[in-house]
């Protein structure tokens, strides 16, 4: 083990006397062991502490010196252990801005001794700033000055500016500078942040970027030999309009964070991935994707050797915007990530960790990178943090899936509780604070008027608030009319799952009308936000001149009748729905969605009967089975409008578009099984390797990887079939197994097996529907 000697002032004076003695009085000592002793005095004087060892110190103590007054134990008590060549931290230096005149003299001496890096500052200026309390001083237990930090606080802008950070040579790399900066952060927490400039060629340049400061830019100094100065910034990240805007944007768009290699790919056209990375800036993508960078990207840009590319990189980073997260939050997450992610301990690797940590702190869902080391940890990061790592090409190719994940994420609601309460249980002012439409400049009076109108006669409709935890997340108020019903208030709070909640509420409103009669459901909330209207359009609402309308039909209609009903609702605007013979499957699906939960009689679309176990049925769509559990399934599962069901990939008769009748097989512990209980639209069928299929549809449903792997019998090279379905209708009179066998036998002359998917004849499908609706 090596030792560094940190001597108090009285020992230092004795060492200097010994130096003069060897140099002038006893030069003959140089001929024997004096040369080594003289060298060791350099060590004890702090000039070369890394070369000191116990043997070195012992040599000094045993040298024949005439005026050696200190003892072996005195010096050995001053020896500070060196671990792996790095000096031990100075224990708890005292940090104060209340300095005495002797401290001021030592500060001036330190400033004069470091004019090469700090520049010349008149002693009078240093003394004045110290007396004004603008200099933080680090003192050891004996009152010796270890270092100082000179700063000022400006009012416009309101920030702290660091002018000097200087540490005595003997105490450098021992935590003194870090202690001074940490104290400055505490004392200036009320400001926007801390600014400083540091020469790119100075050793301190790496220090600032390693402790959370961000290299925001650079400029040329004004000295006789001007150096390039990096402009560093530490942001205190107070709650601000920036944070509010980010939260609002996160509720409306996909938030994707890009790292420095993407920035440099965009900045430098000669790089091989330039085209793919530049595609992230396309106008069509910006409609539903917001790109951000973590502050750490500026430090990585600053490390590039070419000034032109540094400037270009900063311009691109500025155009994307920075994540509004605090350095403290990033540090905390980064510390835990380092133990889980093994990407090395280089400067670049530490930056990679901070990029990921900032993305997690900002609750971003996607991190776009070309870094192979990070992508190797993509699966681990997604499982442990929910952050998904993609290359630019993957992100762009799968953007439709990415957009769906941002707008509709039922799987993210698992494990939470959904509570519905009457609107009357809440104060109008409380609801206004959560559901006000700021974009439409809605006032409290306007919101209250709409609320009172909806609550005039509760017997005419329904009005309730959905709670996510303790906070209101959705608001719906419906009143009955002679033609159907009107939605007077339809809002969701600014939460990331607002689109999912909106679709759930729209579905509930349609079901409310369908329970009473066929009719028309109008959206008459003139200040309903655009995302509410988007949710309604997804469930078959049609745009009218002043509002949106939904045709609600409970039975089976011919194509012509269904089309005429829609034309009447949209007041003459046919939307090209007048059927042409034959009507193709896509147009039929659109028409059937427009009259949901009704059906259109059509022979162009395939229909299937698929068996499903009760445990999956109750989680995916069958609320009646879920209610039988002693511990009911999470109410949020009822929000699912779209879902996925996995089967073995050996039998591949199911196709999309199509319709499926769900046959729930019998199982002990459940009543009301062994029957056809629901019907859904088949939107997509995908057959492939288990891992690839699961990765694509993981956002949907309640299946876990272990369930999908079991379907493939644990074979990674096997095949599974994923059926994505939506618009599920629960049949009011489920068809029992015995009646189903009789119907199929009458049509086929034999009873087919109900253990696998079965393609139905059109007559069979509509016979089952007519008997169960």
LUMSE-346279 format. One record per residue (C-alpha): x, y, z. Coordinates in pm, 1 decimal. Example, Ala and Ser with C-alpha at 12.3 -4.5 7.8 and 13.67 -1.06 7.14 Angstrom:
BEGIN
1230.0 -450.0 780.0
1367.0 -106.0 714.0
END
This chain:
BEGIN
0.0 0.0 0.0
123.0 346.0 -86.1
95.7 654.1 135.9
60.4 1021.4 56.9
184.8 1265.3 317.2
-42.0 1547.9 414.2
158.0 1750.3 665.2
27.6 2026.7 887.8
180.6 2374.5 861.0
431.6 2337.9 1147.1
575.8 2014.7 995.7
588.7 2176.6 652.1
801.2 2460.8 789.9
1044.8 2208.9 939.9
1067.8 2026.6 606.9
1150.9 2352.3 427.1
1426.4 2417.7 684.0
1562.0 2070.2 620.1
1565.7 2139.8 246.9
1768.1 2457.5 298.0
2001.9 2271.6 536.0
2076.7 1998.9 279.5
2117.9 2248.0 -2.5
2341.2 2504.2 167.4
2490.7 2381.7 498.1
2549.3 2007.6 424.0
2577.7 1961.1 47.2
2797.0 1659.1 118.4
2481.2 1465.3 209.6
2399.4 1454.7 -158.6
2697.6 1225.6 -210.5
2555.7 950.6 11.3
2189.2 902.7 88.8
2131.2 1277.9 79.5
2017.0 1274.5 -280.7
1746.1 1025.5 -194.6
1661.6 1222.3 118.5
1631.3 1542.3 -87.4
1403.5 1359.2 -327.3
1190.0 1240.2 -39.6
1161.3 1595.7 90.2
1004.3 1678.2 -244.8
759.9 1394.6 -174.3
681.5 1522.8 176.5
634.8 1872.0 39.4
344.7 1742.7 -165.5
514.6 1776.1 -503.7
522.7 1407.5 -587.0
303.0 1234.2 -333.1
214.1 940.0 -557.6
573.4 810.2 -531.6
580.7 804.1 -153.6
584.5 474.8 36.1
647.9 378.1 396.9
1008.7 305.0 303.4
1042.8 652.8 148.5
908.1 819.6 462.0
1134.4 608.6 682.3
1438.2 714.4 477.1
1359.7 1078.7 543.8
1321.3 1018.9 914.8
1654.2 833.3 941.1
1855.5 1085.9 736.7
2139.1 1267.6 925.4
1981.3 1609.9 955.6
2107.5 1863.5 1204.7
1775.0 2030.5 1277.8
1523.6 1751.1 1238.7
1278.5 1824.3 1521.9
978.3 1614.3 1433.1
952.7 1250.9 1524.4
881.2 936.8 1325.2
530.9 905.8 1471.6
446.0 1269.6 1389.8
506.2 1217.6 1021.4
351.8 872.3 1009.1
28.5 1014.1 1154.4
21.2 1246.8 853.6
47.6 960.0 603.9
-277.1 912.2 408.5
-335.5 570.1 243.0
-345.9 551.7 -137.8
-583.4 288.0 -277.9
-496.2 161.9 -624.8
-296.4 473.5 -697.1
-585.0 714.2 -623.5
-551.8 948.5 -328.0
-787.7 904.1 -37.1
-1055.3 1168.2 2.6
-988.2 1446.4 251.5
-1222.0 1370.8 542.8
-1509.6 1623.5 574.9
-1341.8 1956.2 499.2
-1508.9 2258.1 655.8
-1686.4 2467.3 390.6
-1746.1 2831.7 472.8
-1773.1 3175.2 315.1
-1693.4 3344.8 648.9
-1315.8 3372.6 606.1
-1055.4 3550.3 815.0
-777.8 3779.4 687.9
-520.7 3500.6 711.4
-746.0 3280.9 498.8
-782.4 3563.6 246.9
-401.9 3590.3 223.1
-375.8 3216.7 153.4
-654.6 3240.0 -110.2
-462.5 3521.2 -281.5
-146.4 3309.7 -275.1
-335.4 3018.9 -436.6
-478.3 3247.2 -705.2
-132.8 3391.8 -780.8
19.5 3044.1 -799.4
-237.6 2933.5 -1061.8
-250.7 3233.4 -1294.7
-161.5 3005.9 -1586.0
-503.0 2839.4 -1570.1
-710.2 3098.9 -1382.6
-569.3 3416.0 -1532.4
-438.6 3711.6 -1333.9
-677.0 3861.9 -1079.0
-560.3 4158.2 -863.8
-526.7 4072.7 -495.6
-760.0 4360.6 -407.3
-1038.3 4203.8 -615.0
-996.5 3863.1 -450.7
-996.5 4022.1 -102.3
-1308.7 4225.0 -180.4
-1499.6 3922.1 -312.1
-1396.0 3713.0 -10.9
-1516.3 3975.7 234.9
-1845.6 4001.8 40.1
-1910.6 3629.8 95.3
-1861.1 3534.7 -271.8
-1581.7 3287.1 -201.4
-1640.3 2943.4 -54.7
-1336.4 2814.1 129.9
-1248.5 2453.0 219.8
-1050.9 2419.2 546.1
-894.0 2119.1 713.4
-916.8 2045.0 1085.8
-622.0 2275.6 1159.8
-774.7 2565.9 964.8
-544.3 2525.9 663.8
-694.1 2642.2 330.6
-734.8 2339.9 101.6
-901.5 2526.2 -184.5
-1163.4 2786.0 -271.8
-1449.9 2855.9 -512.4
-1531.4 3211.2 -624.6
-1886.7 3265.3 -752.4
-2146.8 3537.8 -796.8
-2526.1 3529.1 -838.9
-2675.7 3735.4 -1121.1
-3034.3 3858.9 -1126.9
-3097.7 3866.3 -1499.4
-3078.0 3581.3 -1566.2
-3114.2 3449.2 -1211.0
-2819.8 3211.7 -1196.9
-2488.4 3145.6 -1023.0
-2163.9 3194.9 -1215.0
-1839.5 3022.6 -1115.8
-1527.1 3236.7 -1175.6
-1259.1 3030.4 -997.6
-1227.9 2680.8 -858.5
-880.2 2630.4 -720.0
-743.8 2352.4 -499.5
-398.5 2341.7 -342.4
-168.2 2109.1 -540.5
-121.0 1888.5 -237.2
-492.4 1815.7 -203.8
-601.7 1772.7 -563.1
-793.7 1461.5 -671.4
-905.3 1410.4 -311.7
-1265.1 1535.9 -324.6
-1200.7 1896.9 -219.0
-1325.1 2045.3 -546.6
-1630.8 1819.9 -547.2
-1716.4 1924.1 -189.2
-1697.3 2290.4 -285.8
-1921.9 2241.0 -590.0
-2177.4 2037.2 -391.9
-2194.1 2316.1 -133.8
-2246.0 2570.0 -412.2
-2534.6 2361.7 -551.3
-2702.2 2366.3 -209.5
-2653.5 2741.5 -160.1
-2783.5 2835.1 -506.5
-3070.2 2585.6 -533.0
-3319.9 2870.6 -565.4
-3154.4 2993.8 -887.6
-3213.5 2849.4 -1232.8
-2870.8 2689.0 -1233.0
-2492.5 2733.8 -1235.0
-2288.2 2857.0 -1533.0
-1911.8 2857.0 -1591.8
-1649.0 2848.5 -1865.1
-1347.9 2618.6 -1873.3
-1066.8 2579.1 -2125.2
-1093.7 2262.5 -2333.3
-720.9 2199.7 -2281.7
-734.7 2211.4 -1901.2
-752.2 1902.2 -1676.7
-1057.2 2052.2 -1502.4
-1255.4 2020.5 -1827.1
-1325.9 1650.4 -1763.3
-1404.0 1721.9 -1397.7
-1706.2 1942.9 -1475.7
-1869.7 1696.7 -1715.7
-1818.4 1413.2 -1465.4
-2024.4 1581.2 -1189.7
-2344.3 1659.5 -1378.4
-2250.5 1981.1 -1562.0
-2352.2 1998.0 -1927.7
-2129.9 2134.9 -2205.6
-2390.5 2355.4 -2374.5
-2152.6 2539.1 -2611.1
-1811.5 2691.7 -2661.7
-1646.6 3025.1 -2739.5
-1299.0 3168.8 -2788.1
-1133.6 3331.7 -2486.3
-999.6 3689.7 -2483.3
-642.9 3637.8 -2354.6
-317.2 3709.4 -2539.2
-313.7 3344.9 -2637.2
-688.0 3276.5 -2651.3
-799.6 2921.8 -2576.7
-1131.0 2756.8 -2662.2
-1364.7 2777.9 -2363.1
-1644.3 2528.5 -2304.2
-1961.5 2680.6 -2158.5
-2085.9 2445.8 -1885.2
-2431.1 2458.7 -1724.9
-2589.2 2285.1 -1427.4
-2970.8 2309.2 -1426.0
-3156.3 2302.1 -1093.4
-3470.0 2193.5 -1282.2
-3738.2 2378.8 -1088.6
-4102.4 2300.4 -1179.9
-4163.0 2518.8 -1481.6
-4372.0 2573.9 -1790.1
-4121.8 2351.8 -1972.6
-4214.0 2057.5 -1748.8
-4588.3 2123.9 -1789.4
-4554.1 2139.0 -2167.3
-4357.9 1812.8 -2166.8
-4628.2 1639.3 -1960.4
-4896.6 1764.2 -2196.7
-4697.6 1652.9 -2501.0
-4632.9 1310.4 -2346.1
-5010.0 1259.4 -2317.6
-5056.4 1336.7 -2686.9
-4750.5 1192.9 -2861.0
-4494.8 915.4 -2843.9
-4185.4 1035.0 -2654.4
-3864.9 891.2 -2802.6
-3516.1 977.9 -2676.6
-3218.2 963.9 -2915.9
-2856.4 931.9 -2808.7
-2537.0 1096.6 -2933.8
-2458.6 846.8 -3209.2
-2794.6 930.0 -3370.0
-2710.9 1300.9 -3345.2
-2372.2 1248.0 -3512.5
-2530.7 1023.6 -3777.0
-2761.7 1311.6 -3866.7
-2482.7 1571.6 -3851.2
-2232.3 1382.5 -4066.7
-2360.2 1272.1 -4409.4
-2063.3 1039.2 -4465.4
-2161.6 808.9 -4177.3
-2315.6 476.9 -4293.5
-2636.7 516.9 -4091.0
-2694.6 881.6 -4187.2
-2999.5 808.6 -4403.4
-3180.4 593.7 -4146.1
-3114.1 838.1 -3861.8
-3213.8 1143.7 -4068.7
-3546.7 973.7 -4144.1
-3638.7 1031.2 -3778.6
-3677.6 1403.0 -3863.2
-3937.7 1345.5 -4136.3
-4245.0 1569.0 -4119.9
-4490.2 1278.1 -4128.3
-4325.8 1127.6 -3821.5
-4343.4 1449.7 -3619.1
-4725.0 1439.4 -3625.9
-4731.0 1176.5 -3353.0
-4368.4 1142.0 -3232.7
-4171.5 1391.4 -3020.3
-3792.6 1341.9 -3022.4
-3582.9 1443.6 -2721.3
-3222.5 1416.5 -2603.4
-3085.2 1375.5 -2253.2
-2857.0 1657.2 -2133.3
-2566.1 1412.7 -2132.4
-2566.6 1423.7 -2513.3
-2403.3 1767.8 -2497.3
-2107.0 1626.7 -2303.8
-2063.7 1353.6 -2564.2
-2081.9 1612.3 -2840.6
-1821.7 1820.5 -2655.4
-1577.2 1527.2 -2660.1
-1570.7 1519.6 -3041.6
-1236.8 1638.2 -3177.5
-1373.5 1844.0 -3469.5
-1514.3 2186.9 -3378.1
-1739.7 2202.2 -3684.6
-1912.6 1874.9 -3598.4
-1945.6 1980.3 -3235.6
-2132.4 2292.1 -3343.4
-2350.9 2100.1 -3588.4
-2428.0 1837.7 -3322.6
-2534.1 2105.1 -3073.2
-2766.5 2261.9 -3329.6
-2938.3 1927.7 -3389.5
-2964.0 1857.8 -3015.2
-3113.5 2206.0 -2954.3
-3375.5 2141.1 -3225.4
-3487.9 1822.7 -3051.1
-3518.3 1964.5 -2699.9
-3387.5 1835.0 -2365.5
-3567.7 1606.6 -2121.5
-3686.7 1811.1 -1818.8
-3529.3 1589.6 -1552.6
-3300.9 1684.6 -1263.9
-2938.5 1576.1 -1239.1
-3010.8 1430.0 -893.2
-3280.1 1201.4 -1036.0
-3047.4 1091.2 -1315.4
-2764.7 1021.8 -1067.7
-2990.5 807.2 -849.3
-3115.6 593.1 -1138.2
-2771.7 571.4 -1299.1
-2622.5 431.8 -977.1
-2868.0 142.2 -975.8
-2827.7 81.7 -1350.3
-2449.5 42.3 -1329.6
-2486.4 -270.4 -1119.0
-2734.3 -424.2 -1364.7
-2587.8 -319.2 -1701.1
-2229.9 -416.4 -1778.4
-2112.7 -177.7 -2051.0
-1766.4 -95.0 -1918.9
-1635.3 195.5 -1716.3
-1512.8 425.9 -1991.9
-1625.9 787.1 -2016.3
-1848.2 694.9 -2310.7
-2003.8 403.4 -2119.7
-2083.6 623.8 -1822.1
-2254.5 866.3 -2061.1
-2458.5 578.9 -2206.2
-2583.3 493.6 -1858.2
-2680.7 856.8 -1794.6
-2872.5 865.8 -2125.6
-3076.1 562.9 -2019.6
-3123.6 697.3 -1665.8
-3256.3 1032.0 -1794.3
-3500.8 852.6 -2026.0
-3632.7 645.4 -1735.8
-3657.5 952.4 -1509.6
-3866.5 1129.0 -1775.9
-4094.5 821.8 -1811.3
-4005.4 798.2 -2180.7
-4104.3 468.5 -2340.3
-3854.5 452.7 -2627.5
-3480.2 504.7 -2663.6
-3345.5 513.2 -3019.4
-2979.2 418.3 -3063.4
-2730.5 241.8 -3288.7
-2508.8 144.3 -2994.9
-2465.9 -233.3 -3013.0
-2362.2 -266.0 -2647.6
-2681.2 -94.7 -2531.7
-2901.2 -288.7 -2773.5
-2760.2 -610.9 -2626.7
-2929.3 -508.9 -2298.9
-3261.3 -411.4 -2462.9
-3459.7 -706.3 -2328.4
-3327.0 -664.7 -1973.3
-3403.3 -290.4 -1973.5
-3755.1 -338.2 -2105.5
-3836.7 -602.8 -1845.8
-3692.4 -407.8 -1553.0
-3777.4 -46.6 -1646.2
-4031.7 -54.5 -1930.9
-3793.0 142.1 -2156.6
-3770.5 -5.2 -2506.4
-3447.8 26.5 -2706.9
-3479.6 35.9 -3087.1
-3259.7 122.4 -3382.7
-3386.7 406.2 -3606.1
-3483.0 154.6 -3874.3
-3677.9 -61.8 -3629.2
-3852.3 245.2 -3489.9
-3957.8 368.3 -3834.3
-4060.9 28.0 -3972.5
-4274.3 -45.1 -3667.4
-4404.8 309.7 -3623.5
-4765.1 205.2 -3665.2
-4722.4 -37.7 -3376.0
-4538.4 232.4 -3177.0
-4826.8 472.5 -3235.9
-5074.5 209.9 -3119.5
-4870.8 151.8 -2804.2
-4882.6 522.3 -2719.4
-5256.0 556.9 -2784.3
-5383.6 227.0 -2649.0
-5204.2 32.4 -2377.8
-5440.2 -192.7 -2186.0
-5160.6 -416.2 -2060.6
-5004.9 -120.0 -1879.7
-5316.6 -100.9 -1657.5
-5270.5 -444.3 -1502.7
-5218.9 -428.3 -1128.9
-5405.3 -95.9 -1083.3
-5757.6 -39.0 -951.7
-6045.8 123.1 -1130.7
-6313.0 295.3 -923.2
-6631.0 453.3 -1057.3
-6812.3 717.0 -856.5
-7111.8 944.2 -927.1
-7026.0 1292.6 -1044.8
-7230.7 1432.3 -754.0
-6967.0 1298.6 -511.1
-6715.4 1554.8 -638.9
-6680.1 1927.4 -611.3
-6723.9 2104.6 -945.3
-6405.1 2305.3 -888.4
-6206.5 1983.1 -831.9
-6337.5 1830.6 -1154.0
-6264.4 2151.7 -1343.4
-5900.5 2144.2 -1232.5
-5860.3 1794.5 -1382.7
-6080.2 1812.9 -1692.0
-6067.5 2172.2 -1814.3
-5992.3 2206.5 -2186.3
-5710.0 2461.2 -2176.3
-5670.5 2460.9 -2556.1
-6027.7 2590.8 -2591.0
-5982.7 2848.7 -2309.1
-6268.7 2689.7 -2119.1
-6372.6 2887.6 -1811.7
-6499.3 2761.2 -1477.7
-6843.8 2907.2 -1550.8
-6869.3 2728.1 -1886.2
-6764.3 2395.0 -1733.1
-7008.5 2436.5 -1441.7
-7295.4 2514.5 -1679.6
-7232.3 2196.1 -1882.3
-7205.2 1993.6 -1561.4
-7531.7 2131.1 -1418.4
-7712.9 2064.0 -1745.7
-7596.2 1701.2 -1744.2
-7706.6 1655.6 -1381.4
-8048.1 1822.7 -1408.8
-8231.7 1491.0 -1402.6
-8008.9 1192.4 -1316.3
-8293.0 951.8 -1396.5
-8255.9 1037.4 -1765.5
-7898.0 914.8 -1793.4
-7571.9 834.2 -1620.5
-7285.8 1046.0 -1491.1
-6970.9 914.3 -1330.1
-6601.0 973.1 -1276.1
-6332.1 709.1 -1322.5
-6057.6 719.4 -1060.2
-5703.1 594.3 -1122.1
-5578.4 560.0 -766.5
-5700.9 871.4 -589.3
-5701.7 1104.2 -890.8
-5986.5 1152.6 -1141.0
-5886.3 1011.3 -1480.0
-6210.9 1016.4 -1680.8
-6547.3 1196.8 -1679.6
-6865.5 1094.3 -1862.9
-7214.3 1244.4 -1835.8
-7499.2 1117.3 -2059.1
-7865.6 1216.7 -2076.3
-8138.5 1019.6 -2254.1
-8329.9 1158.5 -2554.6
-8622.8 1039.7 -2763.7
-8382.6 925.3 -3037.9
-8118.0 772.2 -2813.8
-7881.3 971.2 -2590.0
-7646.4 1270.2 -2576.6
-7301.6 1290.7 -2421.1
-7291.0 1632.8 -2253.7
-6949.6 1595.5 -2086.3
-6673.1 1363.7 -2205.1
-6322.9 1430.1 -2072.9
-6003.5 1255.5 -1968.9
-5729.1 1394.3 -1746.2
-5379.6 1459.2 -1879.3
-5244.9 1111.5 -1809.1
-5045.5 889.2 -2041.9
-5328.8 632.8 -2065.5
-5596.5 890.8 -2143.0
-5657.3 746.9 -2491.7
-5730.6 402.6 -2345.5
-5967.7 549.0 -2086.7
-6141.2 753.5 -2358.1
-6210.6 441.1 -2566.3
-6344.4 260.7 -2261.3
-6583.8 545.4 -2181.3
-6700.4 569.8 -2543.4
-6771.6 197.0 -2542.1
-6968.6 228.8 -2216.5
-7174.4 513.0 -2364.0
-7264.3 299.8 -2667.6
-7359.6 6.2 -2445.7
-7580.1 237.7 -2237.1
-7787.7 322.3 -2545.1
-7790.0 -40.9 -2667.6
-7940.5 -159.3 -2337.3
-8249.4 54.8 -2396.7
-8314.8 51.2 -2771.6
-8173.5 109.2 -3118.2
-8094.4 475.0 -3162.2
-7838.0 749.9 -3210.6
-7569.5 857.5 -2963.0
-7457.3 1219.3 -3004.0
-7134.6 1373.7 -2873.9
-7256.4 1722.2 -2779.1
-6961.5 1831.7 -2563.2
-6851.7 2127.0 -2775.5
-6524.8 2156.9 -2582.2
-6428.6 1789.8 -2589.1
-6056.9 1771.4 -2674.1
-5938.6 1630.9 -3004.4
-5813.6 1306.0 -2847.0
-6168.4 1238.5 -2723.6
-6301.9 1280.8 -3075.7
-6028.4 1049.1 -3207.3
-6135.4 780.7 -2958.9
-6497.2 817.8 -3067.7
-6406.6 785.9 -3437.4
-6220.2 461.9 -3358.8
-6545.7 320.2 -3219.3
-6755.3 414.3 -3522.6
-6871.2 772.1 -3452.9
-6930.6 981.1 -3765.0
-6846.7 1348.6 -3811.2
-7142.8 1581.5 -3853.0
-7159.6 1954.7 -3907.6
-7171.4 2048.7 -3537.0
-7107.3 1724.3 -3350.6
-7030.7 1352.1 -3379.6
-7291.8 1078.5 -3398.2
-7296.6 701.6 -3352.8
-7563.7 471.0 -3492.6
-7645.3 205.9 -3229.3
-7816.9 -111.6 -3355.9
-7858.0 -437.4 -3164.9
-7959.0 -691.1 -3432.5
-7850.6 -810.5 -3778.3
-7911.8 -573.8 -4071.4
-7884.1 -616.7 -4445.0
-7616.6 -405.7 -4610.6
-7865.9 -167.6 -4776.1
-8059.1 -101.8 -4453.8
-7739.0 -39.0 -4255.6
-7605.3 202.0 -4518.6
-7930.5 398.6 -4530.6
-7933.0 430.3 -4150.5
-7586.2 586.0 -4157.0
-7672.5 819.5 -4444.3
-7970.3 948.8 -4246.6
-7760.2 1017.8 -3939.0
-7492.4 1214.6 -4121.7
-7759.0 1434.9 -4279.9
-7717.1 1342.5 -4641.6
-7340.0 1293.9 -4640.3
-7316.6 938.5 -4767.1
-6946.1 884.4 -4692.0
-6961.5 651.7 -4995.2
-7129.4 380.2 -4790.2
-7409.1 300.9 -5036.9
-7333.1 -66.3 -5100.5
-7210.1 -187.1 -5435.0
-7246.3 -555.4 -5517.2
-7056.5 -733.7 -5386.6
-6941.0 -533.5 -5081.9
-6578.3 -616.9 -4998.3
-6469.0 -723.2 -4647.5
-6294.2 -395.4 -4559.7
-6599.6 -182.8 -4640.5
-6824.0 -428.0 -4457.6
-6602.6 -400.9 -4150.2
-6627.7 -21.3 -4162.7
-7003.2 -43.2 -4197.9
-7034.8 -294.0 -3912.7
-6820.1 -76.7 -3683.8
-7046.6 219.3 -3762.8
-7353.8 28.8 -3634.7
-7173.8 -153.3 -3348.1
-7286.4 -358.2 -3155.0
-7504.4 -462.9 -3448.4
-7406.0 -690.9 -3738.7
-7423.6 -659.8 -4116.3
-7537.7 -966.2 -4309.2
-7260.6 -1033.9 -4560.3
-7121.1 -1338.7 -4738.2
-6782.6 -1193.1 -4832.6
-6620.8 -1236.0 -4493.6
-6504.3 -1555.8 -4323.6
-6637.6 -1660.8 -3982.8
-6472.8 -1893.6 -3731.2
-6549.2 -2072.7 -3406.3
-6248.7 -2077.9 -3170.7
-6236.8 -2262.0 -2836.5
-6084.7 -2072.1 -2542.2
-6014.6 -2171.5 -2183.1
-6220.1 -1993.7 -1912.9
-5910.8 -1839.8 -1748.8
-5822.9 -1654.9 -2071.2
-6183.6 -1567.2 -2155.9
-6239.9 -1397.6 -1820.3
-5926.9 -1187.5 -1859.3
-5976.4 -1097.1 -2225.5
-6346.1 -1021.8 -2254.3
-6586.6 -1231.3 -2042.3
-6686.7 -1009.5 -1748.0
-6944.2 -1261.5 -1628.1
-6672.6 -1519.8 -1560.3
-6446.0 -1262.9 -1399.0
-6720.8 -1176.2 -1149.7
-6715.0 -1535.5 -1019.7
-6362.7 -1502.8 -876.8
-6332.5 -1464.8 -500.5
-6069.4 -1202.5 -586.8
-6221.9 -1033.2 -893.8
-6005.5 -956.7 -1192.3
-5872.7 -605.0 -1212.8
-6150.8 -373.7 -1327.8
-5912.9 -204.3 -1568.0
-5918.7 -519.8 -1781.1
-6267.0 -410.9 -1883.6
-6100.5 -125.0 -2072.0
-5970.9 -360.1 -2338.1
-6124.3 -277.1 -2674.3
-5850.3 -453.8 -2870.8
-5675.2 -772.6 -2760.6
-5471.1 -1071.8 -2873.4
-5513.8 -1445.6 -2827.1
-5236.5 -1699.2 -2889.7
-5279.1 -2051.2 -3026.7
-5055.8 -2319.4 -3170.6
-4933.0 -2235.1 -3518.3
-4981.7 -2586.0 -3657.7
-5338.3 -2521.4 -3773.9
-5355.3 -2211.1 -3992.1
-5716.2 -2179.9 -4105.4
-5796.2 -1851.1 -3924.7
-5761.6 -1544.0 -4149.6
-5821.3 -1170.4 -4130.9
-6042.6 -984.0 -4182.7
-6296.2 -1210.6 -4026.4
-6526.2 -1270.6 -3731.7
-6485.8 -1513.2 -3445.8
-6739.3 -1674.8 -3214.7
-6572.8 -1764.9 -2886.3
-6656.4 -2105.6 -2741.2
-6555.9 -2115.3 -2371.1
-6465.0 -2475.3 -2283.0
-6579.8 -2639.7 -1963.9
-6358.5 -2629.1 -1656.1
-6408.9 -2711.8 -1289.8
-6449.9 -2406.7 -1069.2
-6642.8 -2201.1 -1325.6
-7014.5 -2194.2 -1395.3
-7163.0 -2081.4 -1724.4
-6893.3 -2244.9 -1939.7
-6915.3 -2495.4 -2230.0
-7096.2 -2236.3 -2439.2
-7059.5 -1976.3 -2716.4
-7056.7 -1644.9 -2528.7
-6904.2 -1366.3 -2743.0
-6826.5 -1247.1 -3095.5
-6532.4 -1033.0 -3212.4
-6375.4 -889.9 -3527.1
-6048.0 -1049.3 -3638.1
-5818.1 -761.9 -3732.9
-5491.3 -947.9 -3789.5
-5347.8 -1299.3 -3780.8
-4974.5 -1354.2 -3747.8
-4794.2 -1690.5 -3746.1
-4424.3 -1701.8 -3658.2
-4152.1 -1774.9 -3407.4
-4276.7 -1738.1 -3047.1
-4036.1 -1461.6 -2946.4
-4099.1 -1248.4 -3255.6
-4477.6 -1281.1 -3236.5
-4484.1 -1206.0 -2863.2
-4256.9 -901.4 -2905.0
-4501.0 -754.3 -3157.0
-4817.2 -801.9 -2953.2
-4682.9 -782.1 -2599.3
-4868.6 -455.5 -2539.4
-5202.6 -633.8 -2576.0
-5376.5 -875.7 -2347.9
-5272.8 -1064.9 -2040.0
-5046.2 -1331.1 -2190.2
-4693.8 -1344.6 -2049.6
-4387.8 -1484.1 -2225.1
-4408.8 -1806.4 -2023.9
-4763.5 -1861.6 -2156.5
-4662.2 -1811.0 -2520.8
-4354.4 -2028.9 -2475.6
-4573.0 -2304.2 -2331.7
-4799.6 -2290.5 -2639.1
-4488.2 -2353.3 -2850.9
-4397.9 -2635.8 -2608.5
-4079.9 -2450.6 -2515.8
-3940.0 -2476.3 -2869.0
-3784.8 -2139.0 -2977.4
-3798.1 -2258.1 -3338.7
-4162.2 -2357.6 -3321.0
-4458.4 -2152.5 -3439.2
-4744.9 -1981.0 -3262.4
-5046.5 -1802.3 -3403.8
-5147.9 -1461.4 -3268.4
-5505.1 -1345.7 -3335.6
-5556.5 -972.2 -3283.2
-5924.3 -898.3 -3231.9
-6147.5 -604.8 -3132.3
-6507.4 -491.4 -3095.3
-6607.5 -789.1 -2877.5
-6981.7 -823.1 -2813.5
-7098.1 -1037.0 -2523.1
-7394.9 -1246.4 -2634.8
-7698.9 -1193.4 -2415.0
-7806.4 -1561.4 -2444.2
-7495.0 -1781.8 -2463.8
-7544.3 -2102.8 -2665.6
-7476.7 -2419.0 -2465.2
-7266.0 -2706.7 -2595.9
-7564.1 -2938.2 -2652.6
-7754.2 -2683.3 -2863.4
-7435.6 -2597.7 -3057.7
-7378.9 -2967.1 -3141.6
-7735.7 -2999.7 -3266.3
-7705.3 -2693.1 -3488.1
-7371.7 -2799.4 -3640.5
-7491.8 -3158.2 -3688.2
-7804.0 -3034.9 -3868.1
-7594.0 -2830.7 -4109.0
-7312.3 -3082.5 -4166.4
-7459.9 -3420.8 -4091.6
-7185.4 -3479.6 -3832.6
-7059.4 -3317.1 -3515.8
-6714.6 -3155.1 -3556.1
-6455.6 -3152.4 -3279.1
-6462.8 -2835.8 -3065.3
-6101.6 -2862.8 -2947.1
-5957.8 -2660.1 -3234.5
-6053.4 -2367.0 -3458.1
-6344.3 -2433.9 -3692.5
-6443.3 -2240.3 -4005.3
-6818.9 -2179.2 -4005.8
-7052.8 -2168.9 -4299.7
-7238.2 -1839.6 -4334.4
-7569.6 -2006.9 -4253.0
-7417.8 -2160.6 -3936.3
-7272.9 -1826.7 -3821.7
-7595.7 -1628.1 -3860.5
-7803.6 -1908.9 -3706.5
-7587.0 -1895.6 -3394.6
-7607.4 -1514.5 -3384.1
-7984.9 -1506.2 -3419.7
-8021.2 -1755.7 -3135.9
-7789.0 -1568.4 -2898.4
-7851.6 -1194.3 -2952.9
END
